[in-house]
Amino acid sequence: MDEQKNFIRCTEDFTCENCGAKVAGSGYTNHCPKCLYSKHVDNVPGDRANPCGGLMPPIGVELEHGEYVLTHKCLKCGTEKRNKTTDNDNFDEIVRLNQDFRV
């Protein structure tokens, strides 16, 4: 995937605009581990070049190759992006999403 090839590691701490959790960024952090919300700030992962800035709630989760992958949808512009989960993500929230969006 070209997008991954151009990934820019950007280590930033942030406060989640959805739930207020204080998040320590690892350079690969792209969503809040507590509520799983993201923010539409990148064109290429890590570039912080997208001016949209809209909140992106998780709208789905899939299991791919043994890893959970979230789909986020921007509330401001409608863009959808997929992001892998991490070990420190709220697993109860991942399970809830899986149940909510199961076909």
Secondary structure, DSSP 8 states (H G I E B T S, - for coil): -HHHHT-------EE-TTT--EE---SS--S-TTT--EE---SSTT----S---EE-EEEEEEETTEEEEEEE-TTT--EEEEE--TTS-HHHHHHHHHHT--
